């Protein structure tokens, strides 16, 4: 997946003149903080160099993950066209770009972000290419400020930065401001999946309907050490590869998510929860269905279903058989 052209140009402009050695060192520090899930009272991204490292190395992957989630939502809720967005923990406005790309009808956004550096750079990146955004300083480790309801609320890559006793209250508070749909995204790790499960349970108990990825509102049928996550391939720029010391022109961003709405989505038979295996005349699928996890093999004897199965990707929904 590629960044929108306007965002790619804005990021390139933000990185002009930055020494590669400084950018690489900042990217390494940032990666260490994210991987360790540090909660030491300091922002992961607190100064200009850290923001630039984020723009070079994390923004493309975060954008790709959020965009993939929004595409899954749009498929199950073709009637959904949000006019307003609330993004809690907005970073440099990554989700705003993804939402505007998915639903150009978006007309206003409120972005909560504690890091002043992120707020400053996010406003600069947006320029005149995005709907008007109200950037607000907010510490998500504390109770939320009073907010009006928004059609779409997003909480992406934030829960892992909060103490466990704060996560549930934040999810509850954001659901209270959700007029229609709340999307929660976390890293695609077992720990990230457990945080998603906790949020999912709270939201269902509050009357929400799971729109994606699950085809149902029942308990997740997976059993540890298995966990539900997905991946999106992200194109790396030359500077991205250099800053991360990588060679290949792409990386796979793994993520876990749940999208919960006050309205049910269009029914689906299931979702592909692992990379399809095989090619040609045989495709093996692992599916989360209305009846639990199922393994399905599609062969020539299934006729037209084989052509459908060949096109399926990890994370795709099944609207009908297979």
Buried (B, 14 or more C-beta within 10 A) or exposed (E): BEBBEBBBBBBBEBBEEBEEEEBBBBBBBBBEBBEEBEEEEEBBBBEBBBBBBBBBBBBBBBBBBBBBBBBBBBBBBEEBBBBBBBBBBBBBBBBBBBBBBBBEEBBBBBBBBBBEBBBBBBBBBBEEBBBEBEBBEBEBBEEBEEBEEBBBBBBBBBBBBBEEEBBBBBBBBBBEBBBBBBBBBBBBBEBBBBBBBBBBBBBBEBEBBBBBBBBBEEEBBBEEEBBBBBBBEBBBBEBBBBBBEEEEEEBEBBBBBBBBBBEEBEEBBBBBBBBBEBEEEBBBBBBBBEEBBBEBEBBEEBEEBBEBBBEBEBBBBBEEEB
